[in-house]
């Protein structure tokens, strides 16, 4: 697949699908029990799942040194825009947090501009991985 912007989008959604599967399968297994639980317990479970999704999404690039599973699958990596090197963990974490909150807007930005809001703020770029 040659179009870089499409590969970036697919990598991002691949990561979201993996996170949904990681959380979705256990939820399907315990869903019959949820309706029997008290309201406060359901709210607590929802909050815990929100925190887990936030953690998995914002740390996905950090855990794999700039190459989340989606980026690995589509042979992409996050690089510093200026010196074209892989990023530090601090920048990857900052980038992940920004991505989490700007996710809906990023779809259109990646499609038309090739960059996310996090790329502009952190001065990064997602491009083909070079070993």
Sine and cosine of phi, psi and omega as CSV:
sin_phi,cos_phi,sin_psi,cos_psi,sin_omega,cos_omega
0.00,0.00,0.88,-0.48,-0.15,-0.99
-1.00,-0.04,-0.50,0.87,-0.08,-1.00
-0.94,0.34,0.93,-0.38,-0.09,-1.00
-0.90,0.43,-0.66,0.75,-0.02,-1.00
-0.89,0.45,-0.64,0.76,0.03,-1.00
-0.92,0.40,-0.65,0.76,0.03,-1.00
-0.90,0.44,-0.61,0.79,0.05,-1.00
-0.89,0.45,-0.71,0.70,0.03,-1.00
-0.88,0.47,-0.72,0.70,0.00,-1.00
-0.89,0.46,-0.62,0.78,0.03,-1.00
-0.90,0.43,-0.67,0.75,0.01,-1.00
-0.89,0.45,-0.72,0.69,0.01,-1.00
-0.95,0.32,-0.51,0.86,0.09,-1.00
-0.86,0.51,-0.69,0.72,0.04,-1.00
-0.89,0.45,-0.69,0.73,0.02,-1.00
-0.89,0.45,-0.65,0.76,0.01,-1.00
-0.91,0.42,-0.66,0.75,0.05,-1.00
-0.87,0.49,-0.69,0.73,0.02,-1.00
-0.90,0.44,-0.66,0.75,0.02,-1.00
-0.89,0.46,-0.63,0.77,0.03,-1.00
-0.93,0.38,-0.67,0.75,0.00,-1.00
-0.85,0.52,-0.63,0.78,-0.01,-1.00
-1.00,-0.03,-0.51,0.86,-0.09,-1.00
-0.94,0.34,-0.65,0.76,-0.03,-1.00
-0.89,0.46,-0.76,0.65,0.06,-1.00
-0.88,0.47,-0.58,0.82,0.00,-1.00
-0.91,0.41,-0.63,0.77,0.04,-1.00
-0.90,0.44,-0.62,0.78,-0.01,-1.00
-0.92,0.39,-0.57,0.82,-0.04,-1.00
-0.99,-0.17,0.00,1.00,-0.05,-1.00
-0.85,0.53,-0.60,0.80,0.04,-1.00
-0.88,0.48,-0.45,0.89,0.00,-1.00
-0.99,0.16,-0.46,0.89,-0.11,-0.99
-0.88,0.48,-0.65,0.76,-0.05,-1.00
-0.93,0.37,-0.28,0.96,0.03,-1.00
-1.00,-0.06,-0.11,0.99,-0.05,-1.00
-1.00,0.09,0.41,-0.91,0.09,-1.00
-0.92,0.40,0.42,-0.91,-0.05,-1.00
-0.82,0.57,-0.68,0.73,-0.02,-1.00
-0.88,0.47,-0.59,0.81,0.02,-1.00
-0.93,0.37,-0.63,0.77,0.03,-1.00
-0.90,0.43,-0.67,0.75,0.05,-1.00
-0.89,0.46,-0.68,0.74,0.02,-1.00
-0.88,0.48,-0.72,0.70,0.02,-1.00
-0.87,0.49,-0.66,0.75,0.02,-1.00
-0.89,0.46,-0.68,0.74,0.03,-1.00
-0.90,0.43,-0.68,0.74,0.03,-1.00
-0.88,0.47,-0.70,0.72,0.02,-1.00
-0.90,0.44,-0.62,0.79,0.06,-1.00
-0.88,0.48,-0.69,0.72,0.02,-1.00
-0.90,0.43,-0.66,0.75,0.01,-1.00
-0.90,0.44,-0.70,0.72,0.04,-1.00
-0.88,0.48,-0.72,0.70,0.02,-1.00
-0.85,0.53,-0.74,0.67,-0.02,-1.00
-0.89,0.46,-0.76,0.66,-0.03,-1.00
-0.88,0.47,-0.67,0.74,-0.05,-1.00
-0.95,0.32,-0.70,0.71,-0.06,-1.00
-0.96,0.27,-0.37,0.93,-0.03,-1.00
-0.98,-0.21,-0.01,1.00,-0.13,-0.99
-0.88,0.48,-0.64,0.77,0.04,-1.00
-0.97,0.26,-0.58,0.81,0.02,-1.00
-0.88,0.47,-0.69,0.72,-0.06,-1.00
-0.89,0.45,-0.49,0.87,-0.06,-1.00
-0.90,-0.44,0.43,0.90,0.11,-0.99
0.81,0.59,0.80,0.61,0.08,-1.00
1.00,0.04,0.05,1.00,-0.03,-1.00
-0.69,-0.72,1.00,0.05,0.06,-1.00
-0.87,0.49,0.14,-0.99,-0.01,-1.00
-0.88,0.48,-0.61,0.79,0.06,-1.00
-0.90,0.44,-0.66,0.75,0.03,-1.00
-0.92,0.38,-0.61,0.79,0.06,-1.00
-0.89,0.45,-0.68,0.73,-0.02,-1.00
-0.88,0.47,-0.61,0.80,-0.02,-1.00
-0.98,-0.19,0.24,0.97,0.09,-1.00
0.83,0.56,0.78,0.63,0.02,-1.00
-0.84,-0.54,0.27,-0.96,0.10,-1.00
-0.44,-0.90,0.33,-0.94,0.03,-1.00
-0.99,-0.12,0.81,-0.59,-0.02,-1.00
-0.83,-0.56,0.37,-0.93,0.15,-0.99
-0.93,0.36,0.72,-0.69,-0.06,-1.00
-0.92,0.40,-0.53,0.85,-0.10,-0.99
-0.99,0.11,-0.79,0.61,-0.09,-1.00
-0.96,-0.29,0.09,1.00,0.10,-0.99
0.87,0.50,0.47,0.88,0.04,-1.00
-0.97,-0.25,0.33,-0.94,0.09,-1.00
-0.89,0.46,0.40,-0.92,-0.15,-0.99
-1.00,-0.01,0.34,-0.94,0.10,-0.99
-0.97,0.24,0.32,-0.95,-0.01,-1.00
-0.89,0.45,-0.56,0.83,0.01,-1.00
-0.89,0.46,-0.71,0.70,0.00,-1.00
-0.93,0.37,-0.63,0.78,0.02,-1.00
-0.89,0.46,-0.62,0.78,0.02,-1.00
-0.92,0.38,-0.72,0.70,0.02,-1.00
-0.86,0.51,-0.68,0.73,0.00,-1.00
-0.89,0.46,-0.67,0.74,0.00,-1.00
-0.90,0.44,-0.63,0.77,0.02,-1.00
-0.91,0.41,-0.69,0.72,0.03,-1.00
-0.89,0.45,-0.68,0.73,0.02,-1.00
-0.86,0.52,-0.65,0.76,-0.04,-1.00
-0.86,0.50,-0.66,0.75,-0.06,-1.00
-1.00,0.07,-0.28,0.96,-0.04,-1.00
-0.93,-0.37,0.24,0.97,-0.10,-1.00
-0.78,0.62,-0.74,0.67,-0.04,-1.00
-0.89,0.45,-0.60,0.80,-0.01,-1.00
-0.96,0.28,-0.55,0.84,-0.07,-1.00
-0.88,0.47,-0.48,0.88,0.03,-1.00
-0.82,0.58,-0.77,0.64,-0.03,-1.00
-0.95,0.32,-0.62,0.79,0.02,-1.00
-0.89,0.45,-0.69,0.72,0.01,-1.00
-0.90,0.43,-0.68,0.73,-0.05,-1.00
-0.88,0.47,-0.68,0.73,-0.09,-1.00
-0.99,-0.16,-0.57,0.82,-0.06,-1.00
-0.97,-0.25,-0.40,0.92,-0.02,-1.00
1.00,0.07,0.07,1.00,-0.02,-1.00
-0.68,-0.74,0.42,-0.91,0.08,-1.00
-0.99,-0.16,0.20,-0.98,0.08,-1.00
-0.85,0.52,-0.64,0.77,0.01,-1.00
-0.87,0.48,-0.56,0.83,0.04,-1.00
-0.91,0.42,-0.64,0.77,0.02,-1.00
-0.93,0.37,-0.69,0.72,-0.04,-1.00
-0.93,0.37,-0.70,0.71,-0.09,-1.00
-1.00,-0.05,0.00,1.00,-0.03,-1.00
0.82,0.57,0.82,0.57,0.01,-1.00
-0.83,-0.56,0.19,-0.98,0.11,-0.99
-0.52,-0.85,0.57,-0.82,0.10,-1.00
-0.98,-0.18,0.82,-0.57,-0.01,-1.00
-0.53,-0.85,0.00,-1.00,0.00,-1.00
-0.84,0.54,0.65,-0.76,-0.01,-1.00
-0.98,0.19,0.74,-0.67,0.08,-1.00
-0.87,-0.49,0.83,-0.55,-0.06,-1.00
-0.94,0.34,0.00,0.00,0.00,0.00
